[in-house]
Amino acid sequence: MKIGILGLGEGRSTMSAVLKSEKLELKMVCDMNIEMCKQRAEEFNFHHYTINYQDMLNDAEIDIIAIYTPDHLHAEHVKQALLHGKHVVCTKPFIDDLSKAAELMELVEQSGKKVFVGQSSRFFEPMKKQRKDYEAGLIGDLITVEAYYHADHRWFLEKPWSLQQAFKWLYGGLSHPVDFIRWYLPEIEEVMGYGMLSSNGAKGGLKNPDTMHFIFKAKDDRIARVSGCYTGPVQPVTRDSEMSCILRGTEGCSQGDYMDLRYAITDNTGEERILTWEHKLKHYFRFEGKSHHAGEYQNYLEYFADSITEGYTAYPDIKEGIGTIALLQAMDRSLQSGKPVKVDEILTEFNLTVNELSA
């Protein structure tokens, strides 16, 4: 399938993913910054670029538009792709304004095209293995989920837009572990959390909390928790990973670690195993350090391409993406009020219902 990529900052990983894939063909890339286009053209020896999104929309050969622009532009870029008959991949968080959700869902129905949210951490090797083992019943029935994302992202404060009032680690970072919660407990009813701006964050110029802890309650009364800390040192990776998802079940427990390609499980026989995938490091991390993770992008792009040709739904789809935004907005409101917030209250405000968002 032929694909066009919009936004070549994070889209760098997507370019690598598509060029390495046997299931996808890169047709065109686009960024409003011509120097960024030239830089990527030289890096990947791919010279079919434009600074005009309309050029890509008008290309009848393009099947899929992959969107990696700033959050506040996602809704309009997704809308235009659907209006031009394209399938859509959009990086997380899907949209930042739920008032646009109903229109986008209606466009999906009218166009017959698919929208997939690029929640990349689901497609990392340990998390794929954890999900497979869970679905195979190796830890029994799920009791609770614990997820976190703790990273020293002080370097991120060098980006001028990270110091704007609009930037929130709640959406930019915590959306990853929150997605793990929704993957296993999709019907979260209520959330309660506290957040603070650390002294490091305040010194660096951040405007919103960089340290947060939340508790979730699902409609079946199961609970989960998430935490995020982004502006301070972390312990050695031999002790703990920057991001992790822990599933506690009736007969076992498992933990998927990111970015360390490490997975641990105590299964329903009592056997304890730790698995690693060092031989796949070059698939997942192709650039300097681990700042870009193109392997996950290739995994999810190929999964999405298969969903189009084989006729199944690729998750997270548009409904799941919107549901996650509603949960994140409930979390944001809880930080501000210091009180529990029901997700349905957020949906009702935007004339959305749980039934509309169910699979």
Phi, psi and omega per residue, in radians:
M1 nan 2.529 -3.098
K2 -1.609 2.393 -3.016
I3 -2.300 2.543 3.004
G4 -2.067 2.515 -3.060
I5 -2.042 2.220 3.131
L6 -1.927 2.067 -3.117
G7 1.698 1.884 -2.957
L8 -1.883 0.263 2.963
G9 -1.362 -1.386 3.007
E10 -1.126 -0.478 3.124
G11 -1.088 -0.174 3.052
R12 -1.000 -0.793 3.118
S13 -1.087 -0.658 -3.112
T14 -1.196 -0.665 3.068
M15 -1.040 -0.826 3.108
S16 -1.054 -0.759 -3.118
A17 -1.052 -0.814 -3.088
V18 -1.209 -0.738 -3.107
L19 -1.160 -0.408 3.102
K20 -1.573 -0.190 -3.006
S21 -1.552 2.514 3.053
E22 -1.590 -0.111 -3.089
K23 -1.769 -0.170 -3.055
L24 -2.322 2.644 3.089
E25 -2.230 2.225 3.140
L26 -1.395 2.103 -3.092
K27 -1.757 -0.691 -3.076
M28 -2.835 2.622 3.014
V29 -2.213 2.770 -3.044
C30 -2.551 2.384 2.992
D31 -2.656 2.507 -3.119
M32 -1.216 -0.280 3.129
N33 -1.670 1.878 -3.083
I34 -1.079 -0.572 3.118
E35 -1.160 -0.619 3.066
M36 -1.128 -0.734 3.107
C37 -1.023 -0.806 -3.121
K38 -1.132 -0.673 3.131
Q39 -1.094 -0.798 3.130
R40 -1.198 -0.633 3.116
A41 -1.044 -0.746 3.129
E42 -1.234 -0.728 -3.110
E43 -1.073 -0.740 -3.032
F44 -1.870 0.032 -3.075
N45 0.922 0.773 3.102
F46 -2.236 2.036 -2.909
H47 -2.016 0.241 3.120
H48 -1.664 1.464 -3.097
Y49 -2.239 2.858 3.138
T50 -2.610 2.743 3.016
I51 -1.799 0.099 -3.085
N52 -2.049 1.913 -3.140
Y53 -0.948 -0.586 -3.100
Q54 -1.066 -0.551 3.106
D55 -1.040 -0.706 -3.128
M56 -1.273 -0.715 3.111
L57 -1.080 -0.602 -3.087
N58 -1.409 -0.176 -3.112
D59 -1.362 1.869 -3.059
A60 -1.155 -0.342 -3.111
E61 -1.378 -0.325 -3.095
I62 -1.358 2.155 3.128
D63 -1.547 -0.651 -2.992
I64 -2.254 2.354 2.953
I65 -1.855 2.231 3.099
A66 -1.877 2.129 -2.948
I67 -1.914 2.117 -3.135
Y68 -2.336 0.808 -3.141
T69 -1.694 3.017 3.088
P70 -0.983 2.607 -2.986
D71 -0.905 -0.745 -3.024
H72 -1.225 -0.165 3.128
L73 -1.725 -0.187 -3.023
H74 -0.991 -0.841 -3.036
A75 -0.999 -0.829 -3.121
E76 -1.185 -0.690 3.136
H77 -1.177 -0.674 3.069
V78 -1.142 -0.772 -3.138
K79 -1.003 -0.841 -3.106
Q80 -1.125 -0.660 3.107
A81 -1.104 -0.757 3.127
L82 -1.147 -0.709 3.130
L83 -1.111 -0.427 3.121
H84 -1.738 0.278 3.006
G85 1.292 0.537 3.141
K86 -1.869 2.538 2.866
H87 -1.258 2.738 -3.006
V88 -2.317 2.319 2.838
V89 -1.920 2.253 3.112
C90 -2.260 2.261 3.128
T91 -1.120 2.779 3.094
K92 -1.367 2.783 -0.293
P93 -1.187 2.545 -2.950
F94 -0.997 -0.991 3.078
I95 -2.432 2.877 3.116
D96 -1.982 0.107 -3.088
D97 -2.461 1.838 -3.085
L98 -1.181 -0.220 3.099
S99 -1.148 -0.286 -3.131
K100 -1.719 -0.027 -3.026
A101 -1.158 -0.809 -3.072
A102 -1.080 -0.714 3.138
E103 -1.106 -0.716 -3.136
L104 -1.168 -0.713 3.098
M105 -1.104 -0.672 3.120
E106 -1.145 -0.686 3.106
L107 -1.126 -0.638 3.078
V108 -1.076 -0.774 3.121
E109 -1.109 -0.778 -3.089
Q110 -1.198 -0.688 -3.052
S111 -1.444 -0.430 -3.057
G112 1.287 0.191 -3.128
K113 -1.675 2.781 -3.097
K114 -1.735 2.522 3.000
V115 -2.107 2.260 -3.127
F116 -2.185 2.340 3.128
V117 -1.644 2.149 -3.068
G118 -1.343 1.227 3.106
Q119 -1.503 1.436 -2.848
S120 -1.089 -0.566 -3.026
S121 -1.115 -0.369 3.041
R122 -1.143 -0.365 -2.985
F123 -1.867 0.323 3.043
F124 -1.537 2.519 -2.950
E125 -0.917 -0.854 3.140
P126 -1.079 -0.654 -3.122
M127 -1.264 -0.579 3.057
K128 -1.131 -0.745 3.133
K129 -1.174 -0.708 3.127
Q130 -1.063 -0.770 3.136
R131 -1.135 -0.724 3.131
K132 -1.082 -0.774 3.135
D133 -1.162 -0.679 3.102
Y134 -1.078 -0.825 -3.121
E135 -1.176 -0.422 3.092
A136 -1.437 -0.051 3.092
G137 1.418 0.321 -3.040
L138 -1.243 -0.304 3.076
I139 -2.013 0.213 3.127
G140 1.316 -2.642 3.118
D141 -1.394 2.457 -3.104
L142 -1.237 2.265 3.058
I143 -1.667 -0.922 -3.085
T144 -2.708 2.841 3.104
V145 -2.186 2.388 3.039
E146 -2.229 2.258 -3.131
A147 -2.456 2.630 3.125
Y148 -2.657 2.835 3.026
Y149 -2.493 1.809 -3.121
H150 -2.109 2.047 -3.065
A151 -2.596 2.605 3.079
D152 -1.533 1.561 -3.077
H153 -1.828 0.606 3.090
R154 -1.111 -0.488 3.084
W155 -1.067 -0.464 -3.089
F156 -1.161 -0.406 -3.103
L157 -1.241 -0.121 3.051
E158 -1.291 -0.287 3.085
K159 -1.413 2.078 -3.038
P160 -0.968 -0.650 -3.084
W161 -1.238 -0.297 3.111
S162 -1.227 -0.307 -3.116
L163 -1.692 0.068 3.101
Q164 -1.401 2.767 -3.137
Q165 -1.055 -0.531 -3.063
A166 -1.258 -0.377 -3.070
F167 -1.395 2.258 3.109
K168 -2.361 2.233 3.069
W169 -1.109 -0.371 3.086
L170 -0.958 -0.746 -3.125
Y171 -1.586 -0.723 -3.055
G172 -1.278 -0.462 -3.105
G173 -2.140 -0.876 -3.024
L174 -1.205 -0.253 3.116
S175 -1.078 -0.438 3.102
H176 -1.170 -1.031 3.131
P177 -1.156 -0.515 3.068
V178 -1.100 -0.626 3.091
D179 -1.121 -0.638 3.064
F180 -1.045 -0.740 3.120
I181 -1.040 -0.831 -3.103
R182 -1.221 -0.435 3.102
W183 -1.116 -0.676 -3.079
Y184 -1.773 -0.463 3.090
L185 -2.257 1.332 -3.011
P186 -1.166 -0.402 -3.065
E187 -1.790 1.158 3.067
I188 -1.299 2.235 -3.078
E189 -1.675 -0.687 -3.006
E190 -2.570 2.593 3.121
V191 -2.399 2.556 3.096
M192 -2.407 2.318 -3.134
G193 -2.687 2.827 3.037
Y194 -2.217 2.582 3.100
G195 -2.500 2.801 3.111
M196 -2.623 2.720 2.994
L197 -1.677 2.021 -3.088
S198 -1.201 2.868 3.111
S199 -1.092 -0.615 3.084
N200 -1.120 -0.773 -3.135
G201 -1.128 -0.743 3.127
A202 -1.114 -0.727 3.120
K203 -1.111 -0.622 -3.135
G204 -1.354 -0.227 3.088
G205 1.809 0.107 3.103
L206 -1.121 2.623 -3.116
K207 -1.836 -0.346 -3.028
N208 -2.206 2.907 -3.074
P209 -0.947 2.423 3.043
D210 -2.004 0.058 -3.128
T211 -2.398 2.073 -2.995
M212 -2.547 2.527 3.047
H213 -2.374 2.343 -3.083
F214 -2.339 2.598 2.983
I215 -2.076 2.378 3.140
F216 -2.032 2.573 3.008
K217 -2.183 2.211 3.118
A218 -1.518 2.902 -3.108
K219 -1.144 -0.374 3.083
D220 -1.635 0.232 3.064
D221 1.352 0.036 3.004
R222 -1.243 2.643 -3.092
I223 -2.111 2.819 3.121
A224 -2.617 2.893 3.094
R225 -2.480 2.669 -3.133
V226 -2.441 2.506 3.020
S227 -2.439 2.674 3.109
G228 -2.536 2.315 3.074
C229 -2.412 2.211 -2.911
Y230 -2.230 -0.020 -3.022
T231 -2.293 0.632 3.106
G232 -2.645 2.930 -3.127
P233 -1.057 2.738 3.068
V234 -2.151 2.763 -3.139
Q235 -1.268 2.874 3.141
P236 -1.004 2.544 -3.078
V237 -1.170 -0.335 3.049
T238 -1.152 -0.367 3.109
R239 -1.693 -0.670 -3.046
D240 -2.777 2.612 3.109
S241 -1.646 2.814 3.128
E242 -1.170 -0.609 3.127
M243 -2.330 2.495 -3.090
S244 -2.707 2.669 3.041
C245 -2.263 2.158 -3.114
I246 -2.009 2.196 3.063
L247 -1.918 2.170 3.082
R248 -1.920 2.098 -3.082
G249 -2.046 3.103 -3.123
T250 -1.235 -0.391 -3.066
E251 -2.224 0.032 -3.124
G252 -3.056 -3.097 -3.105
C253 -2.634 2.523 3.122
S254 -2.449 2.749 3.140
Q255 -2.509 2.149 3.056
G256 -1.828 2.261 -3.080
D257 -1.915 2.470 3.131
Y258 -2.295 2.222 0.295
M259 -1.886 0.510 -2.907
D260 -1.655 0.167 3.105
L261 0.849 0.831 -3.062
R262 -2.306 2.410 -3.109
Y263 -2.468 2.386 3.128
A264 -2.259 2.502 3.109
I265 -2.580 2.443 2.825
T266 -1.910 1.962 -2.987
D267 -1.627 -3.054 -3.029
N268 -1.251 -0.062 3.027
T269 -1.722 -0.082 -3.074
G270 1.586 -0.064 -3.129
E271 -1.257 2.409 3.115
E272 -1.925 2.273 -3.114
R273 -2.411 2.531 2.964
I274 -2.179 2.177 -3.117
L275 -2.006 2.528 3.039
T276 -2.338 2.817 -3.089
W277 -2.326 0.918 -3.120
E278 -1.025 -0.517 -3.113
H279 -1.193 -0.180 3.121
K280 -1.845 0.180 -3.128
L281 -0.979 -0.735 -3.070
K282 -1.287 -0.360 3.042
H283 -1.285 -0.766 -3.043
Y284 -1.428 -0.694 -3.048
F285 -2.124 1.873 -2.964
R286 -1.918 -0.145 -3.073
F287 -2.074 -2.834 -3.108
E288 -1.098 2.294 -3.138
G289 0.969 -2.376 3.107
K290 -2.220 0.576 -3.087
S291 -1.306 -0.430 3.074
H292 -2.203 2.494 -3.048
H293 -2.250 1.272 -2.992
A294 -1.156 -0.458 -3.108
G295 -1.071 -0.712 3.100
E296 -1.097 -0.697 3.141
Y297 -1.105 -0.739 3.108
Q298 -1.107 -0.723 3.120
N299 -1.033 -0.815 -3.058
Y300 -1.363 -0.528 3.088
L301 -1.169 -0.675 3.115
E302 -1.228 -0.660 3.044
Y303 -1.052 -0.758 3.131
F304 -1.178 -0.747 3.108
A305 -1.039 -0.736 3.108
D306 -1.114 -0.629 -3.136
S307 -1.127 -0.559 3.125
I308 -1.276 -0.825 -3.087
T309 -1.297 -0.502 -3.082
E310 -1.778 -0.121 2.996
G311 1.397 0.453 3.058
Y312 -1.911 2.932 3.133
T313 -1.529 2.250 3.075
A314 -1.621 2.245 -3.128
Y315 -1.925 2.490 0.097
P316 -1.291 2.236 3.054
D317 -1.581 -3.003 -3.075
I318 -1.079 -0.664 -3.120
K319 -1.160 -0.761 3.132
E320 -1.174 -0.648 3.105
G321 -1.087 -0.744 3.114
I322 -1.176 -0.699 3.103
G323 -1.060 -0.656 3.108
T324 -1.187 -0.670 3.093
I325 -1.118 -0.700 3.094
A326 -1.058 -0.716 3.117
L327 -1.155 -0.760 3.121
L328 -1.090 -0.635 3.120
Q329 -1.236 -0.598 3.036
A330 -1.122 -0.694 3.093
M331 -1.108 -0.750 3.125
D332 -1.056 -0.735 -3.131
R333 -1.182 -0.624 3.105
S334 -1.151 -0.669 3.074
L335 -1.035 -0.681 -3.085
Q336 -1.322 -0.625 -3.050
S337 -1.653 -0.408 -3.044
G338 1.269 0.329 -3.097
K339 -2.256 2.803 3.047
P340 -1.115 2.571 3.118
V341 -2.276 2.334 3.094
K342 -1.541 2.334 -3.100
V343 -1.115 -0.639 -3.137
D344 -1.033 -0.526 3.120
E345 -1.118 -0.677 3.109
I346 -1.163 -0.804 -3.123
L347 -1.073 -0.739 -3.119
T348 -1.071 -0.667 -3.141
E349 -1.039 -0.517 -3.088
F350 -1.887 0.349 3.087
N351 0.997 0.647 3.059
L352 -1.963 2.648 3.112
T353 -2.204 2.752 3.092
V354 -1.040 -0.689 -3.134
N355 -1.050 -0.676 3.129
E356 -1.102 -0.535 -3.043
L357 -1.709 0.005 3.139
S358 -1.422 2.652 -3.070
A359 -1.189 nan nan
